[in-house]
């Protein structure tokens, strides 16, 4: 699974990461490589250290926000 190692690193490190709640963390493999105020800054740093694109940028949060999307949505125009 893509990013499995990085997600495991995030989950294993979460108690320490929560001291930076609200910031974006950059994880490459087993390494936490920095904390950023902006997603774009973390992404830029990620491509600098891992040009192949195998890294994770994730907002650190006490409670995980879950988003669910489906392709089976059908919207009808109500008049």
C-alpha positions as CSV (number, residue, x, y, z in Angstrom):
1,X,0.0,0.0,0.0
2,X,1.4,3.4,-0.9
3,X,2.6,5.5,2.1
4,X,2.1,2.6,4.5
5,X,5.4,3.1,6.1
6,X,4.9,6.9,6.4
7,X,1.4,6.4,7.9
8,X,2.8,3.9,10.4
9,X,5.6,6.4,11.3
10,X,2.9,9.1,11.8
11,X,0.8,6.8,14.0
12,X,3.8,5.6,16.1
13,X,5.0,9.2,16.6
14,X,1.6,10.8,17.2
15,X,2.0,11.3,21.0
16,X,5.2,13.4,20.3
17,X,3.7,15.1,17.2
18,X,0.7,16.4,19.2
19,X,3.0,19.1,20.6
20,X,2.8,20.6,17.1
21,X,-1.0,20.2,16.7
22,X,-2.3,22.4,13.8
23,X,1.0,22.3,11.9
24,X,1.8,20.1,8.9
25,X,4.4,17.3,9.4
26,X,6.6,16.0,6.7
27,X,7.4,12.3,6.9
28,X,9.7,10.4,4.6
29,X,10.0,6.7,5.3
30,X,10.6,6.3,9.1
31,X,11.8,9.9,9.5
32,X,9.9,12.9,10.7
33,X,11.6,15.6,8.6
34,X,9.9,18.8,9.8
35,X,6.9,20.9,10.8
36,X,5.4,23.6,8.7
37,X,2.7,26.2,9.1
38,X,1.6,25.9,5.5
39,X,0.8,22.8,3.4
40,X,2.6,24.2,0.4
41,X,5.8,24.7,2.4
42,X,5.7,21.1,3.6
43,X,5.1,19.9,0.1
44,X,8.0,21.9,-1.3
45,X,10.3,20.5,1.3
46,X,9.1,17.0,0.6
47,X,9.9,17.2,-3.1
48,X,13.3,18.6,-2.2
49,X,14.2,15.6,0.0
50,X,12.3,12.9,-2.0
51,X,12.1,13.9,-5.6
52,X,10.5,10.5,-6.4
53,X,7.5,11.7,-4.5
54,X,7.3,9.0,-1.7
55,X,6.6,11.2,1.3
56,X,3.6,12.1,3.5
57,X,2.4,15.6,4.4
58,X,-0.3,15.6,7.1
59,X,-1.9,18.1,9.4
60,X,-1.3,17.1,13.0
61,X,-4.6,16.8,14.9
62,X,-5.8,15.5,18.3
63,X,-9.0,14.2,16.5
64,X,-8.7,12.8,13.0
65,X,-11.0,14.4,10.4
66,X,-12.5,11.7,8.3
67,X,-13.8,12.6,4.8
68,X,-15.9,10.1,2.9
69,X,-16.4,10.4,-0.9
70,X,-18.3,8.1,-3.2
71,X,-18.7,8.0,-6.9
72,X,-22.3,6.9,-6.7
73,X,-23.7,10.4,-5.9
74,X,-26.6,11.4,-8.0
75,X,-27.9,15.0,-7.6
76,X,-31.2,16.0,-8.9
77,X,-32.2,19.5,-9.5
78,X,-35.1,20.4,-7.1
79,X,-37.4,23.2,-8.3
